[in-house]
């Protein structure tokens, strides 16, 4: 049941599917029910929870200290013009294109964008690494998944930043680029993190957050 007080809506954090209480942190906008393994995002228009698919990164024999949510966003990237000193795509864009052409090309793939709060430089670094080298994805697990305070529109902005940052890192190659991104239906991705020497880092690339 939803109640309103002074213009604010109070939405109980109960699973739409099974009715169980959902664990969350203060600013969360994405949620995961560990009881029935269903995911949700908060929809501003309906002021309620909307189902979203959830999968987890798979790493056999790994004991993770916690899982953090990413947005996995399918996308089609269109390069309208790309002026470079040498041919070919590298870094993050190599996951979208397998051609050496410089302009008027289209490629598809999926961006993996952190949905939790962290410094923007680290968010872009994690996005670039997981987009370029996305590990295997497993079936839904009954893991706890909290801290998702960024919605999918925020993730799309970081996707743009990631594309630009990847190319800006190579000033000796890139002169100019014009591009468009068309995004598909997004889902949540649980990524394993570990605690080591007082720091929290992802389990694959050991990027400290």
Secondary structure, 3 states (H helix, E strand, C coil): CEEEECCEEEECCECCCCCCECCCCCCCCEEEECCCCEEEEEECCCCEEEEECEEEECCCCCCCCEEEEEEEEEEEEEEEEEEECCCCCCHHHHHCCCCCCCCCEEEEEEEEEECECCCHHHHHHHHHHHHHCCCCEECCCCCCECCECCCHHHHHHHHHHHHHHHHHCCCCCEEEEEEEEEEEEEEEEEEEEEEECCEEEECCCCCEC
